[in-house]
């Protein structure tokens, strides 16, 4: 009994310390969150796909709707979801399946718009690894252990004869450039990289073993999610944010060269790679012009989540509320 009691106290202490850490981190970045016009947004990783929030902030689209949007870079959706529940963040851009997993666990969260409506990742291996079977017994780099991209990676490895964790290990290194750095340093034998970092890795001599979309062509990866209760109390504020995001997104689609140059500087990649990435995201409908979700892609994401975690099958419609985005579109006078 004493051992069990001690362990329980230890778990409570760990949770308390973690919650305090997140509160302090967000307070240092976005405080005071309740000040008029402030709108803190959590982002799991800074890539071409999530560049919209920095575009809207730095080119004045959110300012046009009277908001001071403050991006907070957090490694992984679970941390952002906890901050949403505590209302330290107002909105988070993170993986759809992790958000739903949190909601199933009791978090009052809902998706209100799409961010990355498809899979842009590829599994890239070190220079000496030419096939999946050669990765048996190695360590593979991912953004976080609970992200949607990690869930899909495990499915792809399984299709190629490798089971987790029996045949390989996973190491959370942060996503984006962190994955590429871990691969280049030899910290991991392989990692998933997003377009256009895939092109950078190829130029450096690394081996692309396969693109996610070739295995799963229809998958909702990243969404904008909010705490349902907060959104109901702050509908006008959320709609203003979505109007600013729509303005930024429309500009992104209409101005390839300027948008590519901005994103290249912001995420620190070569301009030509940013242009290739813009082409890939627009041609493959990874970005939706009106920030809509992909309902079929959402359904598949939750089917895979249920299989991976042994959760009961989930109705994706329960976790989507399009009314805020629809109102934003209407107020902008768009169809």
N, C-alpha and C positions, 0 to 999 in steps of 0.2 A: 504493500500500500504506500509506503514512503517513497519507493522508487517511482511509482505511477504518479504520485502527487508532485514529486520534484520535476518529473518530465512535463506535467501539465503546466506547472509554474514557468518552466523554461520556455514552453511554446508561447505562453501569454506574453512573457517578456520579449521574445523575438518579434512577435506581431506588433507589440507596442513600440519597440525601437524602430521597426521598419516603417510603421505609420508616421512616427515622429520625423524620420528621415525624409520621407516624401513630402510631408508638410513643410519642413524647413527648406527643402530644395525648391519647391514651387513658390514659397513665400519670397525667397531670395530673388526668384526670376520674375514673378508677376505681381507681387504685392504692391499696393493693396488691390485684390481682385475685385472688390465691390465698388471701386471708384468708377464714376460714370464714364462710359465709353470703353472701359477696359474689357478685353475679351481674350482670355488665355486659352490657347489651343495646344493640345498635346499631339506630338508626332513621333511615331515609333522609330522612324529612320529617315534620313535626309537623302533623297534620291531624286532622279528625274521625275519619277511618278508622283512624288509628294511635293514637288517644287511649287505647286499652285499656291500654297499658303505663304511662302516667302515672296512669290511674285505679287500676290495681292497686297502684302504688307509694304514692300519696298517700292512698288510703282504706284501706290496711292489708291488702289481700288477699294480697300476697306475704309480708308480715310474718307472717300467720297460718300460712304453711307454712315459716316459719323462714328466709326469704331477704331479703337487702338488695339489691333489684334497682335497678340504676343505669342509667337510660337515657342513652345517648350519641348526640346528634344529629349525624349525618354526612350531608353532602349527596351522595346517590347511593349505590346499591347496590354498585358496584365497590369503593369504599373500605371499606365494611363487610365485603365478602367477603374482602378482603386481611387485615383484622383477625381474621376468623374463622379463617382459615388459620394465622395466627400465634398464635391463642388469646388475643389481647388482649380479644376479645369472646367470650362463650359462645354467644350467639344473636343473629341479626339479623333485622329486619323489613325486607324489601326486595322488589324486583320479581322475580317468578318467572323470567322469561326471562333476566335478568341473572345470577341464581344458576346457572341451568342452563348458560349460556354459560361461566361461570367453571369449572363442573364439567367441561364438555367440554374445556376448556383444561387440565385436570389438577388443579384444586382438589378436595379431598375433601369436597364439600358435599352436603347432602341436605335436603329440605323435611320438616318434621315437623308443621306445622299451617297452617291458612289464616288470613289476616288480612282482606284485602279481596278478596272472591270475585266481583267484578264491576267494571265500569267506571263510575266516578262522575264522570268528567271531562266537561267541555264545552269546545269551542273558542270562545273569546270574543275579539271583535275590538274595536279602537278605535272611537270614535263615528263616524268618517267612513267606516268600512269596513262595507258592507252585505252582502257576499258573498265567497265564497272567491276568485273570479277577481280581485277588487280587491286581494287580498293578494300578487299576483304582484310580485316584486322587493322584498318587504319582509323584515323580520326577525321571527321568531316565538319567543316565550319558552317554555322548557321547564325541567323540574327538572334533568335532566342529559341529555347526549347519548346515553347508553346505557340509559336507563330503559325499562321496558315501556310506560309511557304515551307516551313519545316515539316508540317503534316504531309504536304504534297511530296516533298523530297523523299520521305520514308516510303510513300506509295510507289514512287518511281524506282527506288532501290529494290523494293520487293518485286516489282515486275522484272527486274534484272537479276533476280536470284539471291539478293542479300537482305537478310532480316535484321531489324534493330531490336535489341542491342547485341544480339548474338554475334553478328558478323562485322559490326563497325561501331564506333563511338561517335557521339555528337558533342561539339563544343560551341557554346554560345559566345560569339566574338563581336556581335553588335550590328551586323548587316552593312550594306553599302560598301564604302571604301574600307571598312574594317575587315570585311570578308576577303577582299582582294589583298589587303596587307598581310593577313594571316596566311593566305595561300602563298604569296610571294616570299614570305620569311621562312616557309617550311613548317610553320606551327601546325598546319593542317594539310592533309594530303589532297583534299578537294573541298570545294565550297560551292554554294549557290551564289551566283552573281546576277544582277539585273542588267537589262539593256539600259544604257550603252556600255556599262563596265565590262560586259562580256566581250565587246569588241576590243577594249583595251587589253584584256587578258590574252586574247588571241594574238594580238600584235606582239605581246611579250613572250609568246611561245607556249602558253598553256593550252591544254587540250579540252575542247568542248565535247562532253560526252552525250549531251542531249538537252533539248529545250523543253521546259515544262509544258508549253502549249501543244507540243506534238503528242503528249500523253493525255493532257486534259485541256482541250481547246476552249472549254466554256466553264469559267470559274471566277467567282467574285472574290477578289483578293482583299482589297482595302476599302473601307467604308468610313463615312463620317458618322460618329455615334455620339449620343447625348444621354444624360440621365432624363428619363421620361418625365418625372415629376418637376425637375428644373425647367425643362422645355415648356411644359404646360403653363408654368408660372411666368415664363419669360419669352412668350411666343414672339412678340414684336422684335426683341433683341436677336433671337435666333434667325428670324426671317431677314433682318438686316445683314447679319453675317452671310447668309446664303446669297443675298443679292450681291454683296461684294465679291464673293467667290465666283458667282456666275459671270460678273463683269470681267474678272481676271481670266476666267476660263475661255470666254468668248474672244478676248484679246489674244490669248495664247494660240487659239486656232487660226486667227486671222493674220497673225504676224510671225510667220515662221522664223525669219532671220533674226528679228529683234528678240523674240522669245528664246530662241536657241542661244543667242549671245548672253542673255541674262542668265539662263539656267547653267550655261557653261561656267560662268564666273561664280555663281552661287554654290554649285556643288563641286566646283574645281575639277572640271574635265576639259579636254580640248574642244574648241567650238565645233569642229567637224564631227566629233562623236556626239555632241549634243544635237546636231542637225540630223544625224542618222537616227538618234533616239526619238526625236520629234516625228520623223517619218514613220518609225515603227509604231509608236503609240497612237498616232492618228490613223494610219492605214489599217491597223488591226483593231481599231475601236477600243483600245485600252483606256483611253480617255473618252468620256462621253461629252459631247458639246454642251449638254444641259445638266451635267452632273447626275444623271439618272443611274440607278442601280441596274444590274443585270439580274432579273428575277430567276432565270434558269441557272445562271452562274451561282447565285446565292443558294439555290436549292442543292446544287451539287456540292458546294462547300460544306453544307450542313450534313449531307449524306456521308461524306468522307469523315467529318468530325465524329458522327455517331459511330461509325465503324471503328475508328481509331480509339475512341475513349469509352466505348460500350455504353454511351448515353442512349436513351430512348430516341427514336426518330423524332425530329423537330419539324414543325410547320414554319417555313421561313417567313411567311406572311405575318406571323405573330411579332416578328422582330424588326419590321419595317413600317415606318410612318412617312409617307410621301407628302403629307399635307403641307408641311413647312416649305419644302422645295416648290411645290405647286403654287403656293401663295407668293413666294419670291419671284417665280417666273411671271406670274400674273401681274405683280406690281411693277415689274420691269417692262411690261407691255410686250413680252415675247411669247411666241407660240412653240 
